[in-house]
Amino acid sequence: MRRIVITGMGIWSSIGQDMQTVTESLRLGRSGIIYDQSRVDYGYQSGLVGNVPKPDLKPFLSRQERMMMSNDAEYAYMSTRQAFEQAGIDKDYLYHHDVGIIWGCEGNSHQQEYIRRMEETHCTALVGSNALIRTVSSSVVMNLATIFHLQGINMSVSTACASASHAICTAFMHISQGMEDMILVGGSGSAAKEETIGMVIDALCKDDCYNSTPTAGSRPFDEGAVGEILSGGAAALVLEDYEHAVARGATIFAEIKTFAVASGHASDIYVGDWTAGKKAIKKALKNANMYPGDIDFVRTYASSDKHVDWIEAKSLSNVFSGLDTAICATESITGHEGAMSGASGIIYTVLMMKNGFIAPHINLANPILEAQQLNIPRVTQSRDIKTALITSAGLGGNYIAIIISNVEK
């Protein structure tokens, strides 16, 4: 089977919009969460949100191109520019080679914008022709494929917060089977207050939501967690066949060794079942012919929702309890990144791997019982990471485990 490697990365997140800034934020445990009064004025209990700046696309795109973009498509464009540049892929290459795109997304807030316009005007002609492209769930893929002239596989994946991970797994299968040589993968999402997901998450918020101390608000695995802090942005990866990458002289950042996907016996569509996590992790280890002790680091999907964190901690402790494997929930720093979290989690892990450190799991003052047997560094640690595991989960009980490693020649 062909080997799958990462040759390009791009990021637009609450902790930075370039690799250097993101690396520094991870090393320092610098939170990207802020207080936004406009959310409270809108009706939210919590004013906390990931600080994801709106990109300025005017230097790069025409007005017509910009009008077709949803919020998450704008973030995705910026992260894709970075990923292709890092991979050494220019416009000429894209014109003459088949490069695919598989992107994870959840939807966007623009549908409400056009519904309001229709209610005010009672005229479909005033909705605008760009409404279709901006509101469909495949908005990101439509825009990126057109702008970058992507001629390979073209599809969107939507499995809630596991969307980017599913996109990566789907691309892995296509490349490993020789159906494609190179695929752009990633995930994106918006933290706009008009997003339905943000409203639902806020409705579950308890107590004071840490409005007065924003950077302390995201508390995965902590007894003091009061709910998820919505964040967003985009993360992009260029995945490529190893031999293809070597032949064109590309820099290789890491290899995706394998993945596994599982579902538990979910009795509740929201919370899922911890057995899915245990099953996926053990299947991934078996696929890679590895043992739990072979994993140096786990970027865990733990989002500061108490029940989700309980499920994740229960899954991880069943496999890694008592081991030296370091475990960090980067969403303690970034906030809950939703559909992009699988791709951003890989980028954060690769940056730690290449720079020899493990980011601190911040805001962990009183760990929940299920997390107490896990090795969760609360301060930055210097460490050689050879092999890492990235986990993701989505509504309905699905769970994904992806194993990556430094490239062996």
N, C-alpha and C positions, 0 to 999 in steps of 0.2 A: 504494500500500500504506500502511496506517496506521502511524504512528510509535509506538514503544513507549518509555515513559519510566518512571523510578523515582520514586515519590512517597512511599515509606516504607521505613525500614530498621530492623532490630532485630538485636541481637547478644548472645550469651552465650558468651564464649570465655575462653581461658586468659589473655588480656591485658586483659580487662575485660568488664564486663557492662552498659556504657552507652557511648554514642558519645564522650563527653568523655574517659573513661578510656582507651578504645581508641585514640583519636587521640593522646593523650599518650604511650601506650606505643609506638605506631608512631614518633612523632617522636623519642623518646629511644632507640629500639631496645631497649626493656625486655622482657626475655624472660619468658615465662609458664611456663617449665619448672622443675619442682621434683624433689627426690628423695623418694621414698615408700618407706620401709622395708618396709611391708606387702607390696609387690610382690615384693621379694626373699624375704621370708619365705614367700610363696606359691609360689615356685619360679622367679621371673624372674631372669635374669642382670642386667638393667638395672632400677634403681629409678626411672628417670626417666619423667616423665609430665607432660602439660599440667595446670596447676593450674586445674581447672574446678570451681567450687563447686556443691554441690547447692542448687538454689533452694528457698526456703520458699514453698510454694503455699497454705498454710493461709489467708492473708488473701484469696485470690482464688477458691478452688475448694472445693467440698464434699468430704467424706471419700469419698463414692462416686466422684466424678470423679477424685480423686487416685489411688484404688485401681486405676483403669483404665490408668494411665500407665506406660509404660516409662521408662527413664532419659532416652533421647533425646527422648521426647515431653514430658518436663518442661522440658528446655532449649528445645524448640521452642515451647512455650506462652509462655515468658518472652520470647523474641525476637519472637514474633508480637504480643504485647501492645505492645511498643515500636513495631513497624512500623506497626500500625494507628493507634496514637496519633499517630505522626509524620505519617502520611498524612491525619489528620483523619477517620478512620473510626471511628464509635462503634457501639454495639449497635443503635440505631435504624436507622442506615444499613444495617447487615448484615441486619436483618429485612426491609427493603423493597427491597433490590437484590440482584441475582445476582452474588455474588463467588465466584470459583473458588479451588481450591487444588491445586497440583501440588508434591509434596515429594520430595526425594531422600533415600534412606536405604539402609542396608546390612543391617539386622537388629539384634538386641540380645541381651544376655546372659541374659535372663530364662528362656529355654528350659531352660537347665541347672538353674536354680532349681527348676522344676517337675518335671524329671526326677528330681532328688534327692528331692523330696518324695514322688514316686510310689514310688521305690525304698525309702524309709523306711517308708511307710504301707501300700503295696500296696492303695490305695483311691482310685479315680478321683474319688470325691465330695470328697475332701480336697484335690484339686488346686486347686479354686476356680473359680468361674464367670468371674472376671476374667482367667484365664490366657490365654484366646484373644485378647482385645484387647491384652494386654501383650506377647505374643510374636510375633504376625504381623508381616510386614515393613511392612504398611500401618498399623501402630499409631499413628504420628504423625498421619496423615491422618484416621483414624477419630476420634481424640480432638479434634483441632483443628476439624474440620468440625462436630462435634456441639456443642462448647463455644461456638464463635463463630457458629453457625447459618449456615454457608457453603452457598449454594444453587446455585453454578455448577458447573463441572467439578470432579471430585473423583477424584484419582488419585495413586498413588505411582510413583516411578521408582527403579530400583535398577541402577546400573552401576558398582558399587564406588566408587572415589574420584571418579569423574566424575558421580555421581548428581545433585548439586545443579545442575551445569552443564546436564545433560540436562533437568532440570526447567525451568530457565530457558528453554532453547531451545524446549521443547514449548509453554510458555506464550506465548512470542514468536509462534509460528506461529498459535496459537488467537486471540490478540488481533489480530495483523496481518490475519488473514482475516475479522475481524468476528464471530467465533464467541463471543467474550467481550469485555467492556470492562475488566475488572479481575481479576487473579489474584494470590493470595498464593503466592509460591514460596520455596523455601529448601532447606536440608539440615541434618541433625543426626546426631550420633553420640556414643557413649559411650566413654570411655577406661577403663571398669571392668576390673579385672584378670581378671575371668571371661570377657572377650570373646575369642573364638577368634582374631580378627585380631591382637590384642595378643600372644597366645602365639606365633603364627607369626612376627610381626615380631621378637619377642625371641629366638627360636631362631636368627635370622640375625645377631644382634648379635655383633660381634667385639671382641676386646681387653677393656678395662676398662669400656667403655660410658660413660665420663665420669661415673661415679657420684659421684665426689668434687667435680666441677665441673658441676653440672646445667645452668647457663645456657650452657655451652659445648658441650652435647651434640648439638644439632641443627646440622649443618654442610653444607647444600646446596652442591654444586659444589666442595667442599673435599676434598683428598686424604686428610685425616684423618677423614673421615666413617666412622662405624662402624655406621650403621643409622638407621632412622626412630625418632623419639620420638613415641609415640602421644599425641594430644590429642583434643579433642572439643568438645562444646557444640552450638550451633545458630546459624544465620544466616537471617534472613527478609527478603524484599523484597516490596514491593507494586508490581507491574507494571501499567501502565495505558495505555490509548490516550491519545495526546497531547491530542486535542480534548476527550475526556471529562475529562481532568485539568484542562484550562484552564476548561472550563465549570463545574466545581464549585469552582474557586478554589484548587486544590491547589498546594503548593510542589513544584517539579520539581527533583530533585537531579542527574539525568543522563539521557541517552538511550542506549538500547541500539541501536546502529546496525545490527549484523548479527552473524551467527555462522556457523561452518562446523564440520562434524563429519567425521572421517575415521578409517579404520583402516589399519594397515600390514600388511605380510606377516609377521605375527607367527609365528615358529617356536616360541615358548615362551609359554604362556598367562600367565605372570607378567610377563615383561619387555617384550613388545611390540616395536615397531620404530620407529626415529627418523623414518622417512619419513612416518609418519602425522602427526607434528607439523608437519613442513615442509608437507605437503599441506594440512592444515587451516588453518594460518596464511595460506598463499598464497591459498587459496580465500576466506577471510574478507576479506582485503585486496581481492581482485578484486570480491567482492560489494559492498564499500563504495566501490569506485572509488578506492582509495588505494594509495599506495606504502609500502614499509617505512619510509622516512624521515618519513612523516606520523605515525607512532606515536611519541608522546613518552615513553611508559612501558609496560613489560610487567610485570605481576604473574605471575611464572612459577610453574608447578607443578614445583617441585623439592623433594624431601622428605627429603633426607639419606640416601637409599638410593643407593649408588654407581652401580648400573646404571641406575636410573631417572634419576638426575641426568645421567649420560652421554648418555642418549637425549634428554633435554630440552635439554641444552647443544648437542648436535649439531643438533637441530631449529632452535633459535634462532640459532646461529651461521651456519647456512645461509641465513638471511633477514636477520639484523641485524648480522652481523660488520662491524666497523669503523664503524658508525653511532653517532650521539650518543644514540640511544634508550637510556634508562636501564632497567635490568633488576634486579628485586629478588625474591627468594624470601622471602615473608613467613613461611614455615614455619620459617625460621631463628630467628624470634622466638616463634612460636606453638606450634611442634611440628607434627606431621602431623595435619591436621584431617579427613582422610578424606572422608566423604560430604558434609560441609558446605563443603569447601574452595572449590568453585566460587562459592557464594553469599557466603561470608566474604571471598573474594578480591575480589569486586566491591565489597563494603562498604569494605574497607581501601583500595581504589583510589579510590573516591568521596571518602572522608575526606581522602586526600592531595590529590586534585584540588581539593576545596573549600577546603583550608587551605594550598595552595601549597608543598608539600614532598614529598620522596621519602624514604621510610623507609630506614634503612641495612640492607644485607644483612650481618648480623653473622656472626661465626665463620668468615670467609673468609680464612684465613691463607695457604693454598697452593692456588690454583685448579687444577682439573683442566685438562688441555690444551685440551679442547673449549670451555671457558668463558673462555679467556684473551683472546680477541678481542672479548668482549662488554663493554659499559660497565656494570659492576656497582658502584654506589656503596657504599662500606663505612662511610661516615659520612652523617648526614642532610644532604640538599641542599635548598636553596630552589629551586623550579622551578614554572613555570606548565605544568600538564598540561591540554592541550585534548582529546587523544585517547589512549586507552589500550587495551591488549590484555590479556585475562585468559585464561590457558591452564589446561586440566585434562586429566587422563589417568586411565584406569581399566584394570583387569586385562583381558587379552584383546586389547589393542592399540588400544582406542578412544581418541580424542583430540579435544578441543574447543577452539576459539578463539572468544572473544567480544570484540567491539569496542564500547567505550562512549565517549561524548564529553559535553562540556558542551552544554547545550541551546541550539540556535539558534532564535530566535523566528521 
